[in-house]
């Protein structure tokens, strides 16, 4: 199933270390940077050993490491892993998060759980909330245990809602609740109950003043689905997953699972953006995503401008023109200069088109100015032109004096 899938990459290890080299290699080998805004990120959260990696592998034909049921239920995913989804358009990244409530970390070590949840909510367009079965118990937990601290997935949902408040502005993330090991109880009966209790958890979560009355729908789109048991009804499970997979095609189009997402970072800035987001989270600071988007645009547009400047400085036509101007007047100098410069400015425009308009315009103007002032030595050119003009004036003056003298003009 996953034999055609590129290898998964550990993005963040269990100690919170970010794998910069691994992410850059992932972006390069998958050609993510070429996608512009046409890409999606799907993350999965849920309890340890609840079948998250198994679901992702069947859903997206990835190859995340899965738990071996015969060796007991223990932690298989440590940290955060990512992989490219196979055969899904647009380009879709799957993120597999370390399970919550794992005995390896202990009951009191929830720091990484909250950090990874915030990271997923800041990065992902769609977050799968994996709810383990049996289905009847999960449903009963939602219906009757809402007041109990350990009711079905309540701690995880509280974490999700609480950390979302640290993003400053809503991203309109899609939360897709995947209830595992369903029985004969119709989803149509249970979905309204689940939605109602999700709303209750949202209402109970403390919120900053700015979001005291912000509705859940401003932050999240909530979707619910259910799957049969993979271990007991494997064929049904695969059929249902294949049907669910279709919903991830064209997910960012209007009406798609992530059709009304906000604040998307262009793909060429994904690696830098992810690094900076994790850095802020590790420092326990709130994420100002609008400001973050401008910061990413500033860094990436400057990198692209510098690359164009390097290419321009090595351009044969540019070097020939620079050499020619040192010798004497160049016919059509302005047109030649504009033609060469416009080529690289057009490339800059194409590569920065999805970044903040104000930032990319400012960096473009700086690129144009720097190309003329630094790489083309415009001050020197102007100096030469002034000298030539002075030489011409002196020559003209001498000729005028000579002609006047030859004609006997005093």
C-alpha positions in Angstrom: 0.0 0.0 0.0 2.7 2.4 1.0 5.5 1.0 -1.3 5.2 4.0 -3.6 5.3 6.5 -0.8 8.4 8.6 -0.1 9.9 7.9 3.3 8.4 9.8 6.3 10.5 12.4 7.9 10.8 13.1 11.6 10.1 16.9 11.8 10.4 17.3 15.6 11.9 14.6 17.9 10.6 13.6 21.3 12.8 16.1 23.0 11.4 19.0 21.0 14.4 19.3 18.6 13.5 20.6 15.1 15.0 18.7 12.2 15.8 21.6 9.9 18.0 19.6 7.5 15.3 16.9 7.3 12.5 19.4 6.5 14.7 21.2 3.8 15.4 17.8 2.2 11.7 16.9 2.3 10.8 20.2 0.6 13.5 19.7 -2.0 12.8 16.1 -2.9 9.0 16.5 -3.0 9.2 19.9 -4.9 6.8 21.4 -2.4 8.3 24.9 -2.9 6.9 24.9 -6.5 3.3 24.7 -5.2 2.6 28.4 -4.4 -0.6 28.4 -2.3 -1.8 25.1 -3.8 -1.0 22.7 -1.0 -2.7 21.5 2.2 -1.5 20.2 5.5 -3.4 17.4 7.4 -2.5 16.6 11.0 -3.8 13.8 13.3 -4.2 13.9 17.1 -5.4 11.3 19.5 -4.6 9.0 22.3 -1.5 6.8 22.2 -2.1 3.4 20.4 -5.4 4.5 19.0 -4.5 3.7 15.4 -3.5 7.2 14.2 -0.6 6.1 12.0 -2.6 3.1 10.6 -5.4 5.5 9.6 -3.0 7.9 7.9 -1.3 5.1 6.0 -4.5 3.7 4.6 -6.0 7.2 4.0 -3.0 8.7 2.2 -0.8 5.7 1.3 2.0 6.9 3.5 4.4 4.7 5.5 4.3 6.0 9.1 5.5 3.4 11.6 2.5 1.5 13.0 2.0 -0.3 16.3 2.4 -4.0 16.4 -0.7 -5.3 18.2 1.0 -8.6 19.0 3.8 -6.8 20.9 1.5 -4.8 23.1 0.2 -1.3 23.1 3.2 1.1 23.4 4.4 4.3 21.9 5.4 4.1 18.3 5.3 7.7 17.2 7.6 10.0 19.1 7.6 13.7 18.3 6.1 14.8 15.0 6.5 13.1 11.7 5.5 14.2 8.2 5.1 12.6 4.7 3.7 13.5 1.3 0.3 12.0 0.7 0.4 9.8 -2.4 -2.0 10.5 -5.3 -3.8 13.4 -3.6 -4.4 16.7 -5.4 -3.4 19.3 -4.4 -0.1 18.5 -2.9 -1.0 17.4 0.7 1.3 16.9 3.7 0.3 14.4 6.4 1.6 15.1 10.0 1.6 12.3 12.5 1.7 13.6 16.1 2.8 11.7 19.1 -0.1 10.2 21.0 -1.6 11.9 24.0 -1.8 10.4 27.5 1.2 8.1 26.9 2.6 6.3 29.9 6.2 7.0 28.6 5.8 10.7 29.4 3.8 10.2 32.5 0.6 11.9 33.7 2.2 15.2 34.6 4.3 15.8 31.5 1.8 17.5 29.2 4.1 20.3 27.9 5.0 18.5 24.7 1.4 17.5 24.1 0.3 21.2 24.3 3.2 22.4 22.2 2.6 19.8 19.4 -1.1 20.6 19.5 -0.5 24.3 19.1 2.0 23.6 16.3 -0.5 21.5 14.4 -3.2 24.1 14.7 -0.8 26.8 13.5 0.4 24.7 10.5 -2.5 22.4 9.5 -5.6 23.2 7.5 -7.3 20.0 8.6 -6.8 18.3 12.0 -8.1 14.7 12.4 -9.2 14.0 16.0 -8.8 10.2 16.3 -11.4 8.9 18.8 -10.8 5.3 19.8 -13.6 2.8 20.2 -15.5 0.8 21.1 -18.0 3.2 19.6 -20.8 2.7 22.1 -18.5 3.7 25.0 -17.2 6.8 23.2 -20.8 7.8 22.5 -21.8 7.2 26.1 -18.8 9.1 27.3 -19.9 12.1 25.3 -23.5 11.9 26.3 -23.1 11.4 30.0 -19.6 12.0 31.2 -19.2 15.6 30.0 -18.7 16.8 33.6 -15.9 14.3 34.3 -12.4 15.3 33.7 -11.4 12.1 31.8 -14.6 11.8 29.7 -13.9 10.5 26.2 -11.2 12.7 24.7 -12.2 15.7 26.8 -8.6 16.5 27.9 -7.5 16.5 24.3 -10.3 18.8 23.1 -9.7 21.2 26.0 -6.0 21.3 25.0 -6.9 22.0 21.4 -9.4 24.8 22.3 -7.1 26.3 24.9 -4.0 26.5 22.7 -6.0 27.8 19.7 -6.5 31.0 21.8 -2.8 31.6 21.5 -2.9 32.1 17.8 -4.2 35.7 18.0 -6.4 35.3 15.0 -8.7 32.4 13.9 -7.3 30.3 11.0 -10.6 28.5 10.4 -9.1 25.1 10.9 -11.2 22.0 10.0 -11.6 19.6 12.9 -12.6 16.2 11.5 -13.6 13.8 14.3 -12.9 10.2 13.3 -14.8 7.8 15.6 -13.2 4.4 15.4 -14.7 0.9 15.8 -18.3 1.9 15.1 -21.2 -0.5 15.7 -24.7 -0.5 14.4 -25.6 2.8 16.1 -26.2 5.2 13.2 -23.8 8.2 13.0 -26.9 10.4 12.1 -28.1 9.8 15.7 -24.8 10.4 17.4 -23.4 13.3 15.4 -25.7 15.9 16.9 -24.8 14.7 20.4 -21.1 15.0 19.7 -21.5 18.4 18.2 -23.5 19.6 21.2 -20.9 18.4 23.7 -18.0 19.8 21.6 -19.8 23.1 21.9 -20.1 22.7 25.7 -16.4 22.1 26.0 -15.7 25.2 23.9 -18.1 27.3 26.0 -16.3 26.1 29.2 -12.8 26.9 28.1 -11.4 30.2 29.5 -10.9 32.8 26.8 -9.1 36.1 26.5 -11.2 39.2 26.5 -10.9 39.6 22.7 -12.6 36.2 22.2 -15.1 36.0 25.1 -18.0 35.9 22.7 -16.3 34.5 19.6 -18.3 31.5 18.4 -16.7 28.1 17.8 -17.5 28.4 14.1 -15.1 31.4 13.8 -12.2 29.2 14.7 -13.2 25.8 13.4 -15.2 23.9 10.9 -16.4 20.7 12.7 -16.9 17.5 10.7 -17.7 14.0 12.1 -17.2 10.6 10.6 -17.0 7.0 11.8 -15.1 3.9 10.8 -15.4 0.2 11.5 -12.8 -1.7 13.5 -9.6 -2.3 11.5 -8.8 -5.4 13.5 -12.3 -7.0 13.5 -13.8 -5.7 10.2 -10.7 -4.9 8.0 -12.5 -4.9 4.6 -15.2 -2.6 5.8 -12.6 -0.3 7.3 -10.7 -0.2 4.0 -13.9 0.6 2.0 -14.9 3.4 4.4 -11.3 4.8 4.4 -11.3 4.8 0.6 -14.5 6.8 0.6 -13.2 9.2 3.2 -10.0 9.6 1.1 -12.1 11.2 -1.7 -12.9 14.1 0.6 -9.2 15.2 0.6 -9.1 15.7 -3.2 -9.4 19.4 -4.0 -9.6 20.0 -0.2 -8.7 23.7 -0.6 -11.2 24.5 -3.3 -14.5 26.3 -2.3 -16.7 23.8 -0.6 -13.7 21.5 0.2 -12.7 20.3 3.6 -10.4 23.3 4.0 -12.1 25.6 1.5 -12.3 28.6 3.7 -8.9 28.4 5.4 -7.0 31.6 6.2 -3.5 32.9 6.4 -1.8 30.4 4.1 2.0 30.7 3.9 3.3 30.2 0.3 4.9 26.8 -0.1 8.4 28.2 -0.7 8.2 29.7 2.8 6.8 26.6 4.5 10.1 25.4 6.0 11.2 28.7 7.4 7.6 29.3 8.7 7.5 26.0 10.5 10.9 26.5 12.1 9.9 30.0 13.4 6.5 28.8 14.7 8.1 26.0 16.7 10.7 28.4 18.0 8.0 30.7 19.3 6.1 27.8 20.8 9.2 26.4 22.6 9.8 29.9 24.0 6.2 29.7 25.4 5.1 32.9 23.5 1.8 33.6 21.9 1.7 33.2 18.1 0.8 36.4 16.3 0.1 34.7 12.9 -0.6 37.9 10.9 2.7 39.3 12.0 4.4 35.9 11.5 3.1 35.9 7.9 4.7 39.3 7.2 7.9 38.2 8.8 8.1 35.1 6.6 7.4 37.2 3.5 10.2 39.6 4.5 12.8 36.9 4.9 11.8 34.9 1.8 11.4 37.9 -0.5 14.8 39.1 0.6 16.3 35.6 0.0 14.8 35.5 -3.5 15.9 39.1 -4.3 19.5 38.2 -3.2 19.4 35.1 -5.4 18.3 37.2 -8.4 21.1 39.7 -7.7 23.6 36.9 -7.7 22.3 35.6 -11.0 22.3 39.0 -12.5 25.9 39.7 -11.5 26.9 36.6 -13.5 24.8 37.3 -16.5 27.0 37.4 -19.7 25.0 40.2 -21.3 25.1 42.2 -18.1 28.9 41.8 -17.8 29.4 42.7 -21.4 27.4 45.8 -21.0 29.2 46.8 -17.8 32.5 46.3 -19.7 31.4 48.2 -22.8 30.3 51.3 -20.8 33.8 51.7 -19.4 35.2 52.1 -22.9 32.7 54.5 -24.5 29.1 55.2 -25.4 26.9 52.1 -26.0 24.2 52.5 -28.7 20.8 51.5 -27.2 22.3 51.3 -23.7 18.9 52.1 -22.0 17.0 49.4 -23.9 19.8 46.8 -23.3 19.9 47.6 -19.6 16.1 47.4 -19.2 15.9 44.1 -21.1 18.4 42.3 -18.9 17.1 43.8 -15.7 13.5 43.0 -16.6 14.3 39.4 -17.0 15.4 39.0 -13.4 12.7 41.3 -12.0 10.1 39.1 -13.8 11.5 36.0 -12.2 11.4 37.7 -8.8 7.8 38.7 -9.4 6.9 35.1 -10.2 8.6 33.6 -7.2 7.2 36.1 -4.7 3.7 36.5 -6.1 2.0 34.8 -3.1 3.7 36.7 -0.4 2.5 39.9 1.2 2.1 42.6 -1.5 3.6 45.4 0.6 6.7 43.4 1.5 7.3 42.0 -2.0 6.9 45.4 -3.6 9.4 47.0 -1.2 11.9 44.2 -1.7 11.5 44.5 -5.5 12.3 48.2 -5.4 15.4 47.5 -3.3 16.5 44.8 -5.7 16.2 47.1 -8.7 18.1 49.9 -6.9 20.8 47.6 -5.6 21.3 46.0 -9.1 22.0 49.4 -10.6 23.8 51.0 -7.7 26.0 48.1 -6.5 26.3 45.4 -9.2 26.3 47.8 -12.2 28.2 50.6 -10.4 25.8 53.2 -11.4 27.7 56.0 -9.6 30.8 55.1 -11.6 28.8 55.1 -14.8 27.4 58.5 -14.0 30.9 59.8 -13.1 32.2 58.5 -16.5 29.3 60.1 -18.3 30.0 63.4 -16.5 33.7 63.2 -17.5 32.8 62.4 -21.1 30.4 65.3 -21.1 33.2 67.5 -19.8 35.6 66.2 -22.4 33.0 66.7 -25.1 32.4 70.3 -23.9 36.1 71.0 -23.8 36.6 69.6 -27.3 33.6 71.5 -28.6 34.9 74.7 -27.1 38.3 74.2 -28.7 36.8 73.6 -32.1 34.6 76.7 -31.7 37.7 78.8 -30.8 39.7 77.4 -33.7 36.9 78.0 -36.2 36.5 81.6 -35.0 40.2 82.2 -35.2 40.4 80.8 -38.7 37.7 83.1 -39.8 39.3 86.1 -38.2 36.6 86.5 -35.6 38.0 88.2 -32.5 
